[in-house]
């Protein structure tokens, strides 16, 4: 009898293992209760359930129609923040809609966008955009553009959700009357001290961060701008190796096949920023920085952005984002179709590289790990393009000491730019507190090389005055490229 039980258990284990996908292909199969594939999952956000015995993730999507078969009145049915569940990060099944109607303090015609799930203090929290706030919570009654951030909580990641009834961040005036900044796209990150920070904002006014109150129902302190106005939306902030990385999307998300939506990234030593790109440019500056991280590659996917960054069961990083299929770009006239896509994230030289830098994938690729010991071996990727990335003591608001990997020669496989005659071998230098002298020595070497060449004088004087090397400010013999 016992041997039969062991045999039966082995059969079930083998059957379960056979169902685990070894590869996947974009877009992700996100299924409704009927088995039909969902047509939309825009602004995707992912939460791994910390209370589940088996690795389980929940996917939350913005309010959109998801099926051409679901009608409501003369148009399509819009689902309020649909929720899906997966045990492999590839196959997703519908479990609920977060709301069946607009919760307070949303006005009767408000939309609910860009959900952000969190687990804190034994409960699940769902932050979301309210595009039109009820007059009782707005500084200007009768307006329809007074957006805010709402929140609901639940004992389960699938709901039911109980809305707080008050804005976490209320409508913010941009000018008298019904002119408001766009209080969109919430994102929450927890720092190394356990403090929770809420990011929000969009093109209208820029991106901001504020500390969340202990109860998660309001914000405290003054807002800090981390993304410039008119440039970014969809903030997604993650911690990795002592850095805070801000992913943000630019341009119109929803212009069908003409969409130029694109994802950018910057990093900071603090959740308050400043978030600088690879060239040291601030994403909150008027001439905004931001390193492209998911460029269009010429295949069928365009407009990739508004992402969620996560880890699989083995700790490998991934990102889920929405994009537009050129072969089927619109759900209906005026409604762009935005399915969910998945691609791997590798960290190279302190920067995220998505899909090996080749843009949204459109081929079969190894699937995420579903168990802790199944991680793929590290991929050999070229080091990111860089110049002598030396940062000394803080010299301006946008320059501060930062963690790094120490002074080193370029990684294997990095093509070296030909040095000027007489210069030493090109090197790459990354600042660390313990290797400051090493970095400055390399900067001085570059400075000497630059001084011997016509046209470097102004750069040389600038570098000498600041006693630091500005990334991408010169190309004199110590540059690595990819």
C-alpha positions in Angstrom: 0.0 0.0 0.0 2.8 2.4 0.9 4.6 1.7 -2.3 1.4 2.4 -4.2 1.1 5.8 -2.5 4.7 6.7 -3.3 4.1 5.7 -6.9 1.0 7.8 -7.1 2.8 10.8 -5.6 5.6 10.3 -8.1 3.1 10.3 -11.0 1.4 13.5 -9.8 4.9 15.1 -9.3 5.9 14.2 -12.9 2.6 15.5 -14.2 3.0 18.8 -12.4 6.6 19.1 -13.7 5.4 18.4 -17.2 3.1 21.4 -17.0 5.8 23.8 -16.1 6.7 25.7 -19.3 10.3 25.6 -20.4 9.8 28.4 -23.0 7.4 31.2 -23.6 6.6 33.5 -26.5 5.2 37.1 -26.3 2.4 38.1 -25.8 1.6 36.4 -22.6 -1.5 34.1 -22.5 -3.7 36.1 -20.1 -7.0 34.2 -20.0 -10.5 35.2 -18.9 -12.8 32.8 -17.0 -14.3 31.7 -20.3 -10.8 30.6 -21.6 -10.7 33.4 -24.1 -7.5 35.4 -24.3 -7.7 38.9 -22.7 -7.2 41.6 -25.4 -5.7 44.1 -23.0 -3.5 44.3 -19.9 -2.2 47.8 -19.9 -0.1 49.3 -17.1 0.6 45.8 -15.7 1.7 45.5 -12.1 2.8 42.2 -10.5 2.8 41.0 -6.8 4.3 37.8 -5.6 2.0 36.5 -2.8 4.3 36.2 0.3 1.7 34.0 2.0 1.3 31.3 -0.7 3.0 28.0 -0.1 3.8 27.6 -3.8 5.3 30.5 -5.7 2.3 32.5 -6.9 2.1 35.8 -8.6 -0.9 38.2 -9.2 -1.1 40.5 -12.2 -3.2 43.7 -12.0 -4.2 45.6 -15.2 -5.6 49.0 -15.8 -9.3 49.6 -16.5 -10.0 48.6 -20.1 -12.2 46.4 -22.3 -10.7 42.9 -22.4 -13.0 41.1 -24.8 -14.8 42.0 -28.0 -17.6 39.7 -26.9 -18.3 41.8 -23.8 -20.7 44.6 -24.5 -22.3 47.2 -22.3 -24.9 49.5 -23.7 -23.7 50.8 -27.1 -20.0 50.1 -26.5 -17.7 47.6 -24.9 -17.6 46.6 -21.2 -14.7 48.1 -19.3 -13.4 46.0 -16.4 -12.2 47.9 -13.3 -8.7 46.7 -12.7 -8.9 43.0 -13.6 -6.7 40.6 -11.6 -5.0 37.4 -12.9 -3.0 34.7 -11.1 -0.1 32.6 -12.2 2.3 30.0 -10.8 4.9 30.3 -13.7 4.8 34.0 -14.7 3.7 32.9 -18.2 0.2 31.5 -18.0 -2.3 33.9 -16.3 -5.9 33.1 -15.3 -8.5 35.6 -14.3 -9.6 35.5 -10.7 -11.6 38.7 -10.2 -12.0 42.4 -11.1 -10.8 44.6 -8.2 -14.1 46.6 -8.4 -17.4 46.2 -10.0 -18.1 49.9 -9.9 -16.1 53.1 -9.1 -15.3 53.3 -5.4 -15.2 56.5 -3.3 -13.7 59.0 -3.7 -14.0 58.5 -7.5 -16.6 60.6 -9.3 -19.4 58.7 -11.2 -17.5 59.0 -14.5 -14.0 58.5 -13.3 -11.6 55.9 -14.6 -9.3 53.8 -12.5 -5.9 53.4 -13.9 -2.4 52.0 -13.2 -2.9 49.7 -10.2 0.0 49.2 -7.7 -0.3 46.2 -5.4 1.6 45.9 -2.1 1.8 43.6 0.9 2.3 45.2 4.2 1.6 44.4 7.8 -0.4 41.3 7.1 -2.7 42.9 4.5 -2.7 43.5 0.8 -2.9 47.1 -0.5 -4.0 48.3 -4.0 -3.1 51.9 -5.0 -4.6 53.2 -8.2 -5.2 56.4 -10.2 -8.6 58.1 -9.9 -9.0 60.3 -13.0 -11.9 62.4 -11.6 -12.2 62.9 -7.9 -15.6 63.5 -6.2 -16.3 67.1 -5.4 -16.2 66.4 -1.7 -12.5 65.7 -2.0 -11.6 68.3 -4.6 -10.5 71.9 -4.2 -12.6 72.9 -7.2 -16.1 71.3 -7.4 -17.5 70.6 -10.9 -14.1 69.7 -12.5 -13.5 66.4 -14.3 -9.7 66.5 -14.5 -8.9 66.6 -10.7 -7.1 63.3 -10.5 -5.9 61.7 -7.3 -4.4 58.5 -5.9 -6.8 56.1 -4.2 -6.2 52.9 -2.1 -8.0 49.8 -1.1 -7.0 46.9 1.2 -7.9 43.2 1.4 -7.0 40.1 3.3 -6.3 38.4 -0.1 -4.4 39.5 -3.2 -7.6 38.5 -5.2 -9.9 40.7 -3.1 -12.5 41.6 -2.2 -11.1 45.1 -1.9 -12.3 47.8 0.6 -11.6 51.3 -0.6 -10.5 53.8 2.1 -12.9 56.4 0.8 -10.3 59.2 0.8 -7.4 60.1 -1.5 -3.9 59.2 -0.5 -2.7 62.1 -2.6 -5.5 64.6 -3.4 -5.9 66.7 -6.6 -3.0 69.2 -7.0 -3.7 72.6 -8.6 -1.6 73.6 -11.6 -3.5 76.9 -12.0 -6.8 78.6 -10.9 -10.0 76.9 -12.0 -10.1 73.3 -13.3 -6.4 73.1 -14.1 -4.7 70.3 -12.2 -1.5 68.5 -12.4 -1.8 64.8 -13.3 -1.8 62.8 -10.2 -1.4 59.4 -11.9 0.5 56.1 -11.8 1.3 55.3 -8.1 4.3 53.1 -7.3 5.5 52.1 -3.8 9.0 51.2 -2.8 10.4 50.2 0.6 13.8 51.5 1.6 16.4 49.7 3.7 15.0 51.1 6.9 11.5 49.9 6.1 10.1 53.3 5.2 7.6 53.2 2.3 7.8 55.8 -0.4 5.0 56.7 -2.9 5.8 57.8 -6.4 3.2 59.4 -8.5 2.7 61.9 -11.3 2.8 62.1 -15.1 3.3 64.5 -18.0 1.2 67.2 -16.4 3.5 68.4 -13.6 6.1 65.7 -13.6 7.0 62.7 -11.3 7.1 63.1 -7.5 7.9 61.0 -4.4 6.6 61.4 -0.9 6.8 59.3 2.2 3.8 57.1 3.0 2.2 57.4 6.4 2.5 54.4 8.7 -1.1 53.4 7.9 -0.6 53.7 4.1 -3.6 56.0 3.8 -1.9 59.3 3.3 1.5 60.9 2.5 3.8 62.9 4.8 6.4 65.7 4.2 6.9 67.7 1.1 6.9 66.1 -2.4 10.2 65.8 -4.2 10.3 66.0 -8.0 12.1 63.1 -9.6 10.9 63.4 -13.2 10.5 66.5 -15.3 7.1 67.8 -16.5 6.0 66.9 -20.0 8.4 63.9 -20.2 7.7 60.9 -18.1 4.8 58.8 -16.7 4.4 55.3 -15.2 7.1 55.4 -12.5 8.4 52.0 -11.4 11.2 52.0 -8.8 13.2 49.0 -7.6 16.2 48.4 -5.4 19.2 46.5 -6.6 22.7 46.4 -5.2 22.4 49.6 -3.1 20.8 51.6 -5.9 17.2 52.8 -6.5 16.3 52.5 -10.2 13.5 54.6 -11.7 11.9 53.2 -14.8 9.6 55.6 -16.5 7.9 55.8 -19.9 7.8 58.7 -22.4 5.4 59.9 -25.1 1.8 58.9 -25.9 0.9 55.4 -24.8 -2.1 55.0 -26.9 -1.7 56.1 -30.6 -2.2 52.7 -32.1 0.4 51.7 -34.6 1.9 55.2 -34.5 2.7 55.0 -30.8 6.3 56.0 -29.9 6.0 55.1 -26.2 9.4 54.1 -24.8 10.9 53.0 -21.5 13.9 54.9 -19.8 15.8 54.4 -16.6 17.9 56.3 -14.2 19.4 55.4 -10.8 19.9 57.1 -7.4 21.6 56.3 -4.1 18.4 57.5 -2.3 14.7 57.0 -3.0 14.4 60.8 -3.1 16.8 60.9 -6.1 18.2 62.6 -8.0 17.9 59.8 -10.6 20.7 60.1 -13.1 21.1 58.2 -16.4 24.3 56.6 -17.6 25.6 59.9 -18.8 24.9 61.6 -15.4 21.9 63.5 -16.6 19.1 64.1 -14.1 15.6 62.8 -15.1 14.1 65.8 -13.3 16.1 68.4 -15.2 14.5 70.6 -17.8 16.7 68.8 -20.4 15.7 65.5 -19.0 18.0 62.5 -18.7 16.9 58.9 -19.0 18.7 56.0 -20.6 16.6 54.0 -23.1 16.1 50.5 -21.8 13.5 48.9 -24.1 14.0 50.3 -27.6 11.9 49.3 -30.6 13.7 46.6 -32.5 11.9 46.6 -35.9 9.7 43.6 -35.1 6.0 43.7 -34.7 6.0 45.2 -31.2 6.0 49.0 -30.8 5.1 51.4 -27.9 6.7 49.2 -25.2 6.5 50.6 -21.7 4.8 51.2 -18.3 6.5 48.2 -16.8 6.6 46.2 -13.6 10.0 44.7 -12.5 10.0 41.5 -10.5 12.0 38.3 -9.7 11.1 34.7 -10.5 11.3 31.9 -7.9 15.0 31.5 -8.4 15.7 35.2 -8.1 16.2 36.1 -11.8 14.9 39.5 -12.7 12.2 40.0 -15.3 9.9 42.8 -16.5 6.3 42.7 -17.6 5.1 45.6 -19.7 2.5 46.4 -22.3 3.2 46.9 -26.0 1.3 47.3 -29.3 1.1 44.6 -32.0 1.4 46.2 -35.4 -0.6 43.3 -36.8 -3.5 44.1 -34.5 -3.0 47.5 -32.9 -6.5 48.6 -31.9 -9.2 47.0 -29.9 -11.8 49.2 -31.5 -11.7 52.7 -33.2 -10.1 55.0 -30.6 -9.1 52.2 -28.3 -5.5 51.0 -28.5 -4.9 47.3 -27.8 -2.1 46.7 -25.3 -1.4 43.1 -24.3 1.2 42.1 -21.7 4.7 41.0 -22.6 7.6 39.5 -20.6 11.3 39.8 -21.0 14.4 39.0 -18.9 16.4 41.7 -17.1 20.1 41.3 -16.5 22.2 43.7 -14.5 25.4 44.6 -16.4 27.8 47.2 -15.0 25.2 48.4 -12.6 22.5 49.0 -15.2 19.5 46.9 -16.3 19.6 45.3 -19.7 16.2 44.1 -20.9 16.0 41.3 -23.5 19.7 41.4 -24.0 19.3 45.0 -25.3 17.4 43.8 -28.4 14.0 45.3 -27.6 10.7 43.6 -27.1 11.1 39.9 -27.9 9.1 38.0 -30.5 10.6 34.5 -30.3 10.6 31.5 -28.1 12.8 32.1 -25.0 13.6 30.2 -21.8 10.7 30.7 -19.3 11.1 32.0 -15.8 12.0 29.6 -13.0 9.2 28.3 -10.8 11.5 26.8 -8.1 14.3 28.3 -6.1 17.0 26.0 -7.5 16.2 26.3 -11.2 18.0 29.6 -12.1 19.6 29.8 -15.5 23.3 30.4 -15.7 24.3 34.1 -16.0 24.4 35.3 -19.6 27.5 36.9 -21.0 26.4 40.3 -22.1 28.6 43.3 -23.2 29.3 45.9 -20.6 27.1 49.0 -21.1 28.6 51.9 -23.0 30.5 54.1 -20.6 33.3 56.6 -20.3 35.5 57.0 -17.2 32.6 57.0 -14.8 34.4 58.8 -12.0 32.6 60.6 -9.2 34.6 62.2 -6.4 33.2 64.1 -3.4 29.9 65.7 -4.0 30.3 68.8 -6.2 26.8 69.7 -7.1 23.2 68.8 -6.5 23.4 66.2 -9.3 26.7 64.7 -8.3 27.0 62.6 -5.2 29.1 59.6 -4.0 27.6 56.4 -5.4 28.2 52.7 -5.0 30.1 50.8 -7.7 32.3 47.9 -8.6 35.8 49.5 -8.2 38.4 50.4 -10.8 38.8 47.7 -13.5 39.8 47.1 -17.0 36.8 46.6 -19.4 35.0 43.3 -19.2 35.8 40.6 -21.7 34.0 41.2 -25.0 34.0 45.0 -24.7 35.4 46.7 -27.8 37.9 49.3 -26.8 38.1 52.6 -28.6 41.5 53.3 -30.1 43.6 55.4 -27.8 45.4 58.6 -28.8 49.1 58.0 -29.7 51.2 57.7 -26.6 48.3 57.1 -24.2 48.1 54.1 -22.0 45.6 51.3 -22.5 42.0 52.3 -22.2 40.3 51.5 -18.9 36.9 51.9 -17.2 36.7 53.2 -13.7 33.7 53.0 -11.4 33.6 55.1 -8.2 33.6 53.4 -4.8 34.4 55.0 -1.5 37.5 52.8 -1.1 38.8 53.4 -4.6 38.4 57.2 -5.0 42.2 57.7 -5.6 42.2 55.0 -8.2 39.4 56.8 -10.1 41.0 60.2 -9.8 44.2 58.7 -11.2 42.5 57.4 -14.2 40.7 60.7 -14.7 44.0 62.5 -14.6 45.4 60.2 -17.2 42.5 61.0 -19.5 42.9 64.7 -18.7 46.6 64.5 -19.8 45.6 62.7 -23.0 42.9 65.3 -23.7 45.3 68.2 -23.0 47.5 67.0 -25.9 44.7 67.2 -28.4 43.2 70.2 -30.1 39.6 71.0 -29.1 39.8 69.5 -25.6 40.8 72.7 -23.8 37.3 73.7 -22.6 36.5 70.2 -21.5 39.8 70.0 -19.7 39.3 73.2 -17.8 35.7 72.1 -16.8 37.0 68.7 -15.6 39.9 70.3 -13.8 37.7 72.8 -12.1 35.3 70.2 -10.8 38.0 67.6 -10.1 35.9 64.9 -11.7 35.1 63.2 -15.0 31.6 63.8 -16.4 30.4 60.7 -18.2 30.3 61.2 -22.0 31.9 64.6 -21.7 35.1 63.5 -23.6 36.3 60.6 -25.7 40.1 60.8 -25.1 41.5 57.3 -25.1 39.8 55.9 -22.0 36.4 55.0 -23.4 34.7 51.6 -23.7 31.8 51.1 -26.2 29.5 48.3 -27.1 
